[in-house]
Amino acid sequence: MEQKEAGSNYASQVVTKVDRECERIILSHLTPTCKAFDIGILTEETEDNGSRFKKDFFWCIDPMDGTLAFINKQPGFSVAIALIAKDGTPVIGVVFNPSTETLYHAVKGHGAYKNRSLWTIKNTNDYLTYATDKKLSDTANSAEIQNILNKHKTGLGLKSIKEMYGAGAVINAILVLENGPACFLKLPKKHLGGGSIWDFAATACIFKELGLPATNFKGEPLDLNKKENTFMNHQGVCYFNLTK
């Protein structure tokens, strides 16, 4: 296990040999497409080469999201790959959950799929699920998040709030889809962190194709091709699946 320069939390600073090997395997398949179709690339374990600003589309790769879950030998890690337009619009989103051997994918304008079958979301729970990387009680500004959760619980007439914690950002978004009504929130903050583009690109595409919001805290589309850096702390992240 190594540490890298990254965001403010430990999860963003840890990298394993598996991360590097996953990236190598993925790039061995996608690099030829970059040359054939003039596509840029952005991947977590390799320095940003700026091609995402020059090409009409770029691959956005998280070879191992939820590294801490992987290290701790618990569910919550995944592989996420997205194709993003230069303007930040997600065009393709693919997520693989090794713990359940489940494949999720979506293509802009063509719907979302689970294990290659068209996916329709059905929410049956009488409680609100809050998917998060760590317990709400251990989260900064927990009172603000609790207020948001209480508002949605009351608005939907739900009985309680249930936390599901310990997964990476990608699986947290998937948990929102699999355990509705549910949400996944990351508040805006001043210091670098809050996840990076590759943590949200693939699932943003899947949510959009399911007709569900994956936005910033202003309700705007996520900035998936930010110029200053790859971090999302400036706008926060909201994933909602609140239909009943």
C-alpha positions in Angstrom: 0.0 0.0 0.0 1.2 3.5 -0.9 0.1 7.1 -0.2 -0.3 9.8 -2.8 -0.8 13.5 -2.9 -4.6 14.0 -3.1 -7.5 15.5 -1.2 -7.9 16.1 2.5 -9.1 12.7 3.7 -7.2 9.4 4.0 -9.4 7.6 1.5 -8.2 9.9 -1.3 -4.6 9.4 -0.4 -4.3 5.6 -0.4 -3.4 3.6 -3.4 -2.6 -0.1 -3.7 -0.8 -2.2 -6.3 -4.3 -3.4 -7.3 -5.2 0.1 -8.3 -2.2 0.4 -10.5 -2.7 -3.0 -12.1 -6.4 -2.4 -12.7 -5.5 0.9 -14.4 -2.9 -0.9 -16.5 -5.4 -3.5 -17.7 -8.1 -0.9 -18.5 -5.7 1.3 -20.4 -4.5 -1.6 -22.4 -8.0 -1.8 -23.9 -8.9 1.9 -24.0 -5.7 3.5 -25.2 -6.2 2.1 -28.8 -9.6 3.8 -28.9 -8.0 7.1 -28.0 -5.7 6.8 -31.0 -8.4 5.5 -33.3 -11.1 8.0 -32.4 -9.1 11.0 -31.1 -10.3 10.6 -27.5 -8.7 12.2 -24.4 -8.2 10.4 -21.1 -8.3 11.1 -17.4 -7.6 8.4 -14.9 -7.1 8.5 -11.1 -3.7 7.0 -10.8 -2.0 8.9 -13.6 -1.2 12.6 -13.8 -3.8 14.7 -15.8 -2.3 15.3 -19.2 -4.9 18.0 -20.2 -6.2 16.0 -23.1 -9.7 16.3 -21.7 -9.7 20.0 -22.6 -8.5 19.5 -26.2 -10.5 16.5 -27.4 -14.3 16.4 -28.0 -14.6 13.4 -25.7 -12.4 11.8 -23.0 -12.4 8.6 -21.0 -12.7 9.1 -17.3 -11.4 6.1 -15.3 -11.5 5.1 -11.6 -9.7 1.8 -11.7 -10.5 1.0 -8.0 -13.0 3.2 -6.2 -13.4 2.5 -2.5 -9.8 1.4 -1.9 -10.3 1.4 1.8 -13.1 -1.0 1.6 -10.9 -3.2 -0.6 -8.0 -3.0 1.9 -10.5 -3.9 4.8 -11.8 -6.8 2.7 -15.4 -5.5 2.8 -17.9 -4.7 0.1 -17.9 -1.1 -1.2 -15.2 -1.1 -3.9 -15.8 -1.0 -7.6 -14.5 -0.1 -11.1 -15.9 2.9 -12.9 -15.4 4.1 -16.4 -17.1 6.9 -18.2 -17.0 8.7 -21.6 -17.4 12.4 -21.1 -18.0 15.2 -23.7 -15.7 18.2 -23.5 -18.6 20.2 -22.1 -18.8 17.8 -19.1 -21.8 15.8 -20.3 -21.6 12.1 -19.5 -22.2 10.0 -22.6 -21.3 6.5 -21.3 -21.2 5.2 -17.7 -20.0 1.8 -16.7 -19.7 0.4 -13.1 -18.7 -3.1 -12.0 -19.2 -4.2 -8.5 -16.8 -7.2 -7.9 -18.4 -8.0 -4.5 -21.7 -8.9 -6.2 -20.4 -9.5 -9.7 -22.9 -6.9 -11.0 -22.5 -4.8 -14.0 -24.3 -1.4 -14.4 -24.1 0.7 -17.5 -25.8 3.5 -19.4 -25.5 5.2 -22.7 -26.9 8.7 -23.3 -30.3 8.4 -24.9 -30.4 4.6 -24.7 -31.3 3.9 -21.1 -29.6 2.2 -18.1 -28.9 -1.5 -17.7 -28.1 -3.9 -14.9 -26.3 -7.0 -16.0 -27.2 -6.1 -19.6 -30.9 -6.0 -19.0 -32.9 -2.7 -19.1 -33.1 -1.4 -15.6 -36.3 0.0 -14.0 -36.1 1.3 -10.5 -38.7 0.2 -8.0 -38.7 1.7 -4.5 -40.5 -0.3 -1.8 -38.8 0.7 1.5 -40.8 2.7 4.0 -37.7 4.4 5.3 -35.1 6.8 3.8 -31.6 5.3 3.1 -28.6 7.6 3.5 -25.6 6.2 1.7 -22.3 7.6 2.9 -18.6 6.8 3.2 -18.7 7.2 7.0 -21.2 7.4 9.8 -23.2 10.6 9.9 -22.0 11.2 13.5 -18.4 11.2 12.3 -19.2 13.6 9.4 -18.4 17.4 9.5 -21.6 19.5 9.3 -23.6 16.5 10.3 -26.4 18.7 11.6 -26.9 20.2 8.1 -27.0 16.8 6.5 -29.5 15.6 9.2 -31.8 18.5 8.4 -31.8 17.6 4.7 -32.5 13.9 5.5 -35.3 14.8 7.9 -36.9 17.1 5.3 -37.1 14.3 2.7 -38.2 11.7 5.3 -41.1 13.9 6.3 -41.9 15.0 2.8 -42.2 11.4 1.6 -44.1 10.2 4.8 -41.3 7.7 5.6 -40.9 6.1 9.0 -37.2 6.5 9.7 -33.7 7.0 8.3 -31.2 4.2 7.7 -27.5 4.8 7.2 -25.5 2.6 4.9 -21.8 3.5 5.3 -18.3 2.3 4.4 -18.5 2.2 0.6 -16.7 4.4 -1.9 -18.5 7.1 -3.8 -19.4 4.9 -6.8 -21.0 2.2 -4.8 -22.8 4.8 -2.6 -24.5 6.1 -5.7 -25.4 2.5 -6.7 -26.8 1.9 -3.2 -29.1 4.9 -3.7 -30.5 3.2 -6.8 -30.8 -0.2 -5.1 -32.3 0.9 -1.8 -34.7 3.7 -2.6 -36.0 6.0 -1.4 -32.4 7.0 -0.8 -29.8 9.7 -1.2 -26.0 10.3 -1.2 -24.7 13.8 -0.3 -21.4 15.5 -0.1 -21.6 19.1 1.1 -19.6 21.9 -0.6 -16.5 22.8 1.3 -13.5 25.2 0.9 -10.6 22.8 1.1 -9.7 20.4 -1.7 -11.6 17.0 -1.6 -15.2 16.0 -1.9 -14.3 13.3 -4.4 -13.1 13.8 -7.9 -14.5 13.7 -11.4 -13.9 10.0 -11.8 -15.8 9.3 -8.6 -19.1 10.6 -10.1 -18.8 10.5 -13.9 -20.1 7.0 -14.6 -22.9 7.1 -12.0 -24.0 10.5 -13.2 -24.7 9.0 -16.6 -26.6 6.1 -15.1 -28.7 8.4 -13.0 -29.6 10.6 -15.9 -30.7 7.7 -18.0 -32.9 6.6 -15.1 -34.5 10.1 -15.0 -33.0 10.7 -11.5 -31.0 13.7 -10.3 -27.2 13.7 -9.9 -26.4 17.4 -9.3 -24.5 19.9 -7.3 -26.1 21.6 -4.3 -27.7 24.3 -6.6 -29.5 21.6 -8.5 -27.2 22.1 -11.6 -25.5 19.3 -13.5 -22.2 18.2 -12.0 -19.1 19.9 -13.3 -17.4 16.9 -14.9 -14.7 18.7 -16.7 -13.5 21.3 -14.3 -10.5 23.3 -15.4 -8.8 24.2 -12.1 -8.5 20.6 -10.8 -10.5 17.4 -10.6 -12.0 17.8 -7.1 -15.7 18.4 -6.5 -15.6 20.3 -3.2 -16.5 23.6 -4.8 -20.1 22.6 -5.6 -20.9 19.5 -3.5 -22.7 16.5 -4.8 -26.4 15.3 -4.5 -27.7 11.9 -5.7 -31.4 11.4 -5.1 -33.8 8.5 -5.7 -36.9 9.7 -3.9 -39.7 8.4 -5.9 -42.2 6.1 -4.1 
